Amino acid sequence: MDIRILFCEGPQVEKHRMVSQIISDNMDQLVEELISCQWEIDTEIADRYSEPLIEKCKEDIAYHLEFLATAVRVQSTAIFNSYLRWTKVLFSNLGVPEKEFLDNLECIKKILPAYLSDEIQNIPIEYIDIGIKELALASSDLPTLMGEDIPMAAIATQYLDALLKGNRRAASALIMDTVNEGREIKEIYLNIFERTQYEIGRLWQTNQINVAQEHYCTAATQLIMAQLYPYLFSSKKKNLNMVATCISGELHEIGIRMVADLFEIDGWNTFYLGASTPRKDIIQTIIDRDVQLVAISATLPTNIPEVQELIEEIRAQDNLTHVKIIVGGRPFGMDPNLWKTVGADGTARNAEDAVKVGNMLVQGD
């Protein structure tokens, strides 16, 4: 697996940002040219695709460009590679031929340089070439995370089954019974909620459930988490404050909510701001609540530039120089060095690790 980080400094940073901006600024025109290019390669594709499918194809091309622009901006081939692997699984389960996917990447290589000056033309091409090689090695299968060898496997399986059947009451009763049997809330979060959320995402990616089912399962879990709040706020407090938030534009909030809840269990005073919070409001909350730690979440790699800009604005505040910042979410698992690129103090792969990293940064333990 090639997870090179094409990291450069000084003028090279500006070149990468320039490429990213040019792609974003010319998105609509690029999509139209890329569709035409793909039609030229496969002259029968227009006959196979209805008008709605053609529009969906345009959306997919726009996603390819958005993820390429993001990867180039933060100088990480790992992000683009991961997106290509993810898309390969998705397309395979939707019945989209891999050749169409590869043809589109070749079209990007052909069309995009015309928008770029000579000195920056090769930057996105290198990302695409590395990605195509990675794609050839990638599997179109995505194994389940619900194996029998995981902690609390039977309960997690029952919980997921109840959600998929639309039986929120049964799912809630199962969790409350588990709590009453003496299981720690942290165990339930990590072994049931977190793991089943990953599995729900896998089921959607492999076309086994639809968007409505995915949203229902997530909303049900959030409601059940709220029923556990009396147990969260019973912990002895440390006199430490933290803000947990998604950046503006990020709607996937359940992960950062789990982070906030586990910090609350650990004795922190938490201020959970939820999904898509404007930068200025996040910063004002940090100031008003006198926090020592900020946890920022991004699930979509295309939101990483917003994370970086938020961190830059926090760092620019003279009265917030003491504040430590941790970041998390799927992109930071794709690229183990991405947290450094965006200017954070640390990262964590899950809610439990976030608490450990936060305590280490603020208290040194």
matplotlib code that plots the C-alpha trace (Angstrom):
import matplotlib.pyplot as plt

x = [0.0, 1.4, 0.6, 3.2, 2.7, 4.0, 4.8, 6.5, 7.2, 7.2, 6.3, 5.4, 2.6, 1.2, 1.5, -0.5, -3.2, -3.3, -4.0, -6.7, -8.3, -8.3, -10.0, -12.7, -13.2, -13.7, -15.7, -18.8, -16.8, -14.4, -17.4, -18.9, -15.6, -14.9, -18.3, -17.6, -14.2, -15.7, -18.3, -15.5, -13.8, -16.9, -19.3, -22.1, -22.2, -24.7, -27.1, -26.8, -27.4, -30.7, -30.8, -31.0, -28.0, -26.0, -26.7, -25.6, -22.4, -21.7, -22.1, -19.6, -17.1, -17.5, -16.7, -13.6, -12.5, -13.3, -11.4, -8.4, -8.5, -8.5, -5.7, -3.6, -4.3, -3.2, -0.4, -1.6, -1.8, -3.2, -6.5, -7.0, -5.9, -8.4, -11.2, -10.4, -10.5, -13.8, -15.3, -14.2, -16.2, -19.2, -19.2, -18.6, -21.8, -23.8, -22.8, -20.6, -17.9, -14.4, -13.3, -15.6, -14.0, -10.5, -11.5, -12.7, -9.4, -7.6, -9.9, -9.0, -5.3, -6.0, -8.3, -7.1, -3.6, -5.1, -6.3, -2.9, 0.3, 3.3, 5.0, 2.0, 0.6, 2.3, 1.1, -2.4, -1.2, 1.2, -1.6, -3.8, -1.0, -0.3, -4.0, -4.5, -1.7, -3.3, -6.7, -5.3, -4.3, -7.4, -10.2, -13.8, -14.8, -15.3, -15.4, -17.7, -16.5, -19.0, -17.0, -17.7, -14.3, -15.0, -16.0, -19.7, -20.2, -23.6, -25.1, -23.8, -25.2, -28.6, -28.6, -27.8, -30.4, -33.1, -32.1, -32.2, -35.6, -36.8, -37.3, -35.9, -37.7, -36.0, -32.6, -33.1, -34.3, -31.3, -28.9, -30.7, -30.7, -26.9, -26.4, -28.5, -26.3, -23.3, -21.6, -19.7, -21.1, -17.7, -17.9, -21.3, -20.1, -16.9, -18.2, -21.8, -22.4, -19.1, -18.8, -22.4, -22.0, -19.0, -21.0, -24.0, -21.6, -20.3, -23.8, -24.6, -21.3, -22.0, -25.6, -27.2, -29.2, -30.3, -29.7, -33.0, -32.1, -28.7, -30.1, -32.7, -30.1, -27.9, -30.8, -32.0, -28.5, -28.3, -31.6, -30.5, -27.2, -29.3, -31.1, -27.7, -26.9, -27.8, -25.0, -22.5, -23.0, -22.5, -18.7, -16.4, -15.3, -11.6, -12.2, -11.2, -13.2, -13.3, -15.3, -16.2, -17.5, -17.9, -16.6, -18.9, -20.3, -19.7, -23.0, -21.7, -21.9, -22.3, -18.6, -17.7, -20.7, -19.2, -16.0, -17.7, -19.6, -16.5, -14.7, -17.7, -17.4, -13.7, -14.7, -14.3, -16.9, -17.8, -19.4, -20.7, -21.6, -22.8, -22.8, -21.8, -20.9, -19.6, -16.0, -16.6, -19.1, -16.7, -14.0, -16.3, -17.4, -13.8, -13.2, -16.4, -16.0, -12.3, -11.5, -8.2, -8.9, -10.8, -11.8, -12.6, -14.2, -14.4, -15.8, -15.5, -11.9, -13.3, -13.9, -10.2, -9.4, -12.1, -10.5, -7.2, -8.6, -10.4, -7.2, -5.3, -8.0, -7.8, -4.0, -4.3, -6.1, -3.6, -5.8, -6.0, -2.3, -2.7, -5.5, -4.7, -6.4, -7.1, -8.6, -10.3, -12.5, -12.1, -9.5, -7.1, -7.2, -6.4, -3.3, -1.4, 0.3, -2.7, -3.1, 0.3, -0.6, -3.7, -1.8, -3.3, -1.6, -2.7, -5.2, -7.1, -8.5, -11.6, -13.3, -11.4, -8.1, -9.3, -9.7, -6.2, -4.6, -6.5, -5.4, -1.8, -1.8, -3.5, -2.3, 0.7, -0.7]
y = [0.0, 3.4, 6.0, 8.5, 12.0, 14.4, 17.0, 20.1, 23.4, 27.1, 27.8, 24.1, 24.4, 27.3, 25.3, 22.4, 24.8, 26.5, 23.2, 22.4, 25.8, 25.6, 22.2, 23.6, 26.8, 25.0, 22.0, 22.3, 22.8, 19.9, 17.6, 18.3, 17.8, 14.6, 13.2, 14.0, 12.3, 9.2, 9.1, 9.2, 6.2, 4.2, 5.1, 2.9, 4.3, 7.0, 4.3, 2.3, 5.2, 6.9, 10.7, 10.2, 7.8, 10.3, 12.9, 10.4, 9.8, 13.6, 13.6, 10.8, 12.6, 15.7, 13.5, 12.2, 15.8, 17.0, 14.2, 14.8, 18.5, 17.8, 15.3, 17.7, 20.6, 18.7, 16.9, 13.3, 10.5, 8.4, 10.3, 9.9, 6.2, 5.5, 7.2, 5.2, 1.9, 2.9, 3.8, 0.5, -1.4, 0.9, 0.7, -3.1, -3.6, -1.1, -3.0, -0.2, -1.7, -0.9, 0.0, 3.0, 4.1, 3.7, 5.4, 8.4, 8.7, 8.6, 11.3, 13.5, 13.0, 14.0, 17.0, 18.6, 19.8, 22.3, 24.2, 24.3, 26.1, 24.0, 24.1, 22.6, 20.2, 17.1, 17.5, 16.0, 13.5, 12.0, 11.5, 9.9, 7.6, 6.4, 5.9, 3.8, 1.5, 1.3, 0.6, -2.4, -4.0, -3.1, -5.7, -5.1, -7.0, -5.4, -7.8, -7.4, -6.1, -8.1, -11.3, -13.6, -13.0, -9.3, -8.2, -8.3, -9.8, -11.4, -8.3, -6.1, -8.5, -8.5, -4.7, -4.3, -6.8, -4.9, -1.6, -3.1, -4.5, -1.0, -2.1, 0.8, -0.3, -3.7, -2.1, 0.3, -2.4, -4.5, -1.7, -0.9, -4.6, -4.6, -1.6, -3.1, -6.2, -4.1, -3.4, -0.1, 2.6, 2.9, -0.8, -0.3, 2.8, 1.1, -2.5, -1.9, 1.7, 2.3, -1.1, -1.3, 2.2, 1.0, -2.1, 0.1, 2.1, -1.1, -2.3, 0.9, 0.9, -2.7, -1.8, -4.0, -1.1, 2.3, 5.8, 5.9, 2.7, 4.1, 7.3, 5.5, 3.3, 6.3, 8.4, 5.5, 5.0, 8.7, 8.5, 5.5, 7.2, 10.1, 7.6, 6.8, 10.4, 10.1, 7.6, 10.0, 12.9, 11.0, 11.0, 12.9, 16.1, 17.1, 20.8, 20.5, 21.8, 20.6, 21.5, 18.7, 19.8, 19.1, 21.8, 23.8, 21.5, 18.3, 16.5, 13.2, 13.9, 10.6, 10.0, 13.3, 12.8, 9.5, 11.4, 14.0, 11.4, 9.4, 12.6, 13.3, 9.8, 10.6, 13.6, 16.4, 19.2, 18.8, 21.3, 19.3, 21.5, 18.9, 19.0, 21.8, 24.5, 27.8, 28.6, 31.9, 30.3, 27.4, 29.9, 32.1, 29.0, 28.0, 31.5, 31.7, 28.3, 28.6, 25.2, 23.4, 21.0, 21.1, 17.9, 18.4, 15.8, 15.3, 12.2, 13.4, 14.1, 17.0, 18.8, 18.7, 22.1, 23.5, 21.7, 23.2, 26.7, 26.4, 25.3, 28.2, 30.6, 29.1, 29.4, 33.1, 34.0, 35.4, 34.2, 30.6, 29.7, 27.2, 25.3, 21.8, 20.5, 16.9, 15.8, 12.6, 10.9, 8.8, 10.9, 10.8, 7.0, 7.1, 9.2, 8.8, 12.1, 14.2, 15.6, 17.2, 18.7, 20.4, 21.8, 19.7, 18.5, 14.9, 12.5, 9.4, 6.4, 6.2, 7.8, 5.8, 6.9, 10.5, 10.5, 9.1, 11.6, 14.5, 13.7, 13.3, 16.6, 18.6, 16.8, 14.9, 11.5]
z = [0.0, -1.0, 1.7, 0.7, 1.8, -0.9, 1.7, 0.6, 2.3, 1.3, -2.4, -3.0, -0.4, -2.4, -5.6, -4.1, -2.8, -6.2, -8.0, -5.4, -5.9, -9.7, -9.6, -7.2, -9.2, -12.5, -11.2, -13.4, -16.6, -15.7, -15.1, -18.5, -20.3, -18.4, -19.3, -23.0, -22.7, -21.1, -23.9, -26.5, -24.8, -24.6, -27.4, -26.1, -22.5, -23.5, -24.8, -21.6, -19.2, -18.7, -18.0, -14.2, -14.4, -16.5, -13.8, -11.1, -13.2, -13.2, -9.4, -9.1, -11.3, -9.1, -6.0, -7.7, -8.4, -4.9, -3.2, -5.6, -4.8, -1.0, -1.2, -3.2, -0.9, 2.2, 0.3, 1.1, -1.5, 1.3, 1.3, -2.5, -2.3, 0.4, -1.5, -4.6, -2.5, -0.9, -4.2, -5.8, -3.1, -3.6, -7.4, -7.3, -5.2, -7.4, -10.6, -12.0, -14.2, -12.8, -16.4, -16.3, -13.1, -14.5, -17.8, -15.8, -13.9, -17.2, -18.5, -15.5, -16.4, -20.0, -19.3, -16.1, -17.3, -19.7, -16.7, -15.0, -15.7, -16.8, -13.4, -11.6, -14.2, -12.8, -9.2, -9.6, -12.3, -9.7, -7.2, -9.9, -11.1, -7.5, -7.0, -10.1, -9.0, -5.5, -7.1, -9.0, -5.7, -3.8, -3.0, -3.9, -0.8, 2.6, 5.5, 8.4, 11.8, 13.7, 14.2, 17.2, 18.7, 19.5, 23.0, 23.7, 20.2, 20.9, 22.3, 19.5, 16.9, 18.7, 18.9, 15.2, 14.3, 16.2, 14.5, 11.1, 11.8, 12.8, 16.4, 18.4, 21.5, 21.5, 20.9, 23.8, 26.1, 25.3, 26.1, 29.4, 30.4, 29.7, 31.9, 34.7, 34.5, 35.5, 32.2, 32.1, 29.9, 28.2, 27.2, 25.6, 23.7, 22.4, 21.8, 20.8, 19.6, 17.9, 16.3, 15.0, 13.5, 11.5, 10.4, 9.4, 7.2, 5.7, 4.9, 3.1, 1.2, 0.0, -1.0, 1.6, 3.2, 1.9, 3.1, 5.0, 7.0, 7.7, 9.0, 11.1, 12.8, 13.6, 14.9, 17.1, 18.6, 19.4, 21.2, 23.2, 24.0, 25.5, 27.7, 29.3, 30.2, 33.9, 34.2, 32.4, 34.7, 37.9, 37.6, 39.9, 38.2, 37.4, 37.0, 33.3, 30.4, 26.8, 23.6, 21.2, 17.8, 14.1, 11.8, 9.5, 6.8, 8.7, 9.4, 10.8, 14.5, 16.3, 16.6, 18.2, 20.5, 21.7, 22.3, 24.4, 26.4, 27.3, 28.4, 30.6, 32.1, 32.8, 34.8, 32.3, 31.9, 28.3, 25.8, 22.9, 20.0, 17.5, 13.7, 11.3, 13.8, 12.4, 13.1, 14.9, 17.2, 18.1, 18.9, 21.0, 23.0, 23.6, 25.0, 27.0, 28.6, 29.5, 28.0, 28.0, 25.2, 21.9, 20.0, 16.3, 14.1, 10.4, 8.7, 5.1, 3.8, 1.8, 5.1, 6.1, 4.8, 7.1, 10.0, 9.1, 8.9, 12.2, 13.9, 12.3, 13.7, 17.1, 17.1, 16.1, 19.3, 21.8, 24.7, 23.5, 23.2, 26.1, 24.4, 23.1, 20.0, 19.0, 15.8, 14.7, 12.2, 9.1, 7.2, 10.1, 10.0, 6.3, 6.8, 10.2, 9.7, 8.7, 12.2, 12.0, 8.6, 9.9, 12.9, 15.8, 18.9, 18.5, 17.1, 18.2, 16.4, 18.7, 21.6, 24.2, 22.7, 22.5, 26.3, 26.8, 24.4, 25.8, 29.4, 28.2, 26.4, 29.2, 32.4, 31.2, 32.2]

ax = plt.figure().add_subplot(projection="3d")
ax.plot(x, y, z, "-o")
ax.set_aspect("equal")
plt.show()
